Amino acid sequence: MSKILIADDEPNIVALVSRYAQREGYDVTAVFDGRQAIEACAKEDFDIIIMDVMMPDTDGFTACKKIKESKDIPVIMLSARGTEFDKLFGFEVGVDDYVTKPFSPMELMARIKVILSYKRVTERSEGERLIGIGGIVIDTFGMTVEVDGKRADLTAKEYSLLLLFVKNKGVVLSRDRILNEVWGCDSFGVDRTVDWQIKLLRSKLGQYRDCIKTVRGVGYKFET
């Protein structure tokens, strides 16, 4: 269930948006000024924020900018001020969409669905991009590896070896299979070729070097 934070100092607007959002199956939390919105986001995570611009204590633009400093939460801004300047300023501080009052609750729900749908696709793509096991994180798009938050200086072959091991976690890989998948060919002296590259790879994995285990007489496997 997606969690929505509604921040507006007009109780009737909060009640209206809450009613429609709950009908759509969303978990709704309501606050009545920008400061409360910032505090709510510091305590828990939300999937999207519906926020008024003109609120007491802290306005919506300021609250949005503050929240975006620490959390990437989509924000739909509500405002009676629909000038081009206001909208451009809102986008500059991180607003994802802008709805002018008075507004159609059904249109607002449609905009929420679009943003949440895009957010899910983005998160899924990011999940496919990043492969993490323990403190090892592989960026398959950038072909980079971090070990405990620090960039590991791997060669192309070492990177390919590690990716093969991680994708086949717990599976025993023969030297012939490793050679075929990483080098793309059979080669004389296969044992020396594979063993030497794995020795180099282990030296760059720090405390995770022992995750690559030798299976005597067969090959290797990766275990955490």
Residue pairs with C-beta under 8 A, 6 or more apart in sequence:
1 25
1 26
1 27
2 25
2 26
2 27
2 47
2 48
2 116
3 26
3 27
3 28
3 29
3 44
3 45
3 46
3 47
4 21
4 26
4 27
4 28
4 29
4 46
4 47
4 48
4 49
4 50
4 112
5 29
5 30
5 31
5 37
5 40
5 41
5 46
5 48
5 49
5 50
5 51
6 14
6 17
6 18
6 21
6 28
6 29
6 30
6 31
6 49
6 50
6 51
7 30
7 31
7 32
7 33
7 34
7 36
7 37
7 49
7 50
7 51
7 52
7 55
7 60
7 63
8 14
8 17
8 30
8 32
8 50
8 51
8 52
8 55
8 78
9 32
9 33
9 52
9 54
9 55
9 56
10 52
11 32
13 52
13 78
13 101
14 30
14 32
16 105
17 50
17 105
17 108
18 28
18 30
20 105
20 106
20 108
20 109
21 28
21 109
21 112
22 28
24 109
24 112
24 113
26 112
29 40
29 44
29 46
31 37
31 39
31 40
32 55
33 55
33 56
33 57
33 58
34 51
34 55
34 57
34 58
34 59
34 60
34 62
34 63
35 57
35 58
35 63
36 57
37 49
37 51
37 58
37 63
37 67
38 58
38 63
38 66
38 67
40 46
41 49
41 67
41 70
41 71
41 73
42 70
45 71
45 73
46 73
47 73
47 74
47 116
47 119
48 73
48 74
48 75
48 76
48 112
48 115
48 116
48 119
49 64
49 67
49 73
49 74
49 75
49 76
50 76
50 78
50 108
50 112
51 60
51 63
51 64
51 75
51 76
51 77
51 78
52 60
52 77
52 78
52 79
53 59
53 60
53 61
53 77
53 78
53 79
53 81
53 86
53 90
54 60
54 79
54 80
54 81
55 63
58 66
60 77
60 78
60 79
61 77
61 89
61 90
61 93
61 95
64 75
64 77
64 90
64 93
64 94
64 95
65 93
65 94
67 73
67 75
68 75
68 93
68 94
74 96
74 97
74 115
74 116
74 119
75 94
75 95
75 96
75 97
76 95
76 96
76 97
76 98
76 99
76 108
76 111
76 112
76 115
77 90
77 95
77 97
77 98
77 99
78 99
78 101
78 103
79 86
79 90
79 98
79 99
79 100
79 101
80 100
80 101
81 100
82 98
82 100
86 98
87 98
90 98
91 98
96 115
97 111
97 115
99 107
99 108
99 111
128 140
129 139
129 140
129 141
130 137
130 138
130 139
130 140
131 137
131 138
131 140
131 163
131 166
131 167
132 138
133 166
133 169
133 211
133 224
134 208
134 211
134 224
135 147
135 148
135 149
135 207
135 208
136 145
136 146
136 147
136 162
136 166
136 205
136 208
136 211
137 145
137 146
138 144
138 145
138 159
138 162
138 163
138 166
139 145
139 146
140 163
143 156
143 159
144 151
144 159
145 151
145 152
145 154
145 159
145 162
146 152
147 204
147 205
147 206
147 208
148 206
148 207
152 204
152 205
153 204
154 162
154 201
154 204
155 200
157 182
157 183
157 197
158 197
158 200
158 201
158 204
160 181
160 182
161 178
161 182
161 197
161 198
161 201
162 201
162 205
164 173
164 178
164 181
164 182
165 173
165 211
165 212
165 220
165 221
165 222
166 222
168 221
168 222
169 222
169 223
169 224
170 221
170 222
170 223
171 221
172 215
172 218
172 219
172 220
172 221
173 219
173 220
173 221
174 218
174 219
175 190
175 191
175 194
175 195
175 219
175 220
176 186
176 190
177 219
178 194
178 219
178 220
179 185
179 186
179 187
179 190
179 193
179 194
180 186
182 197
183 193
187 193
194 219
198 212
198 220
201 212
202 209
202 210
202 212
203 209
205 211
205 212
208 224
211 222
211 223
211 224
212 220
212 221
212 222
213 220
213 221
213 222
213 223
214 220
215 221
